[in-house]
Amino acid sequence: MPLTPQRLYAYRVRGRGRSAVVLWLGGPGDEPDRVCAVTEAGRRYVPVFGTVRQALAYARRRGWRPAAPGANTCELARVQHWMEDPVRRKVPPGAVLDAWNFFDDLARGLHATDRLPRQEAVHDSAYDKLFGGESAAWTAGEERAVLELVGAGVELWNSCPVRVNPRSASVPDR
């Protein structure tokens, strides 16, 4: 089904393995958000761009009106730095929260939610503490769950199929 986004945003992801600007779609009503993905020849990929300007031009060529002229940024490299030594490094709570949300939305856009760990009560508890700025109160189990989820998300981002600055007539779909 072709997509007519109501809330479309450019979103800059700065990671160690891959950095790019993606298009992020706010879900209408109670529907979840997701990263824009395209199906072509039976395969899904994420259109990625070097600049916000390129991403917004891509959207406009498809008749979409972006909700904002700029972009928010996911500082994934900060999260990756923390993940290298979580015992000795302080959790960057805002960056981890942004990354967690991005990975959930990326997996939904790619129809690849099975690439992330199934989120259970321990994840909910860790997320609530993270959202409340209380990641220092994580239990060992919550920290393990976050590290597992974020690690799988980094792998998904670094390995998902992408097209750099696509100009084709492909239209993102659900």
Buried (B, 14 or more C-beta within 10 A) or exposed (E): EEBEBEBBBBBBBBBEEBBBBBBBBBBEEEEEBBBBBBBBEEEBBBBBBEBBEBBBBBBEEBEBEBBEEEBEBBBBBBBBBBBEEBEEEEBBBBBBBBBBBBBBBBBBBBEBEEBBBEBEEBBEBBBEBBEEEEBEEBEEEBBBBBBEBBBBBBBBBEEBEBBEBBEEEBBBEE
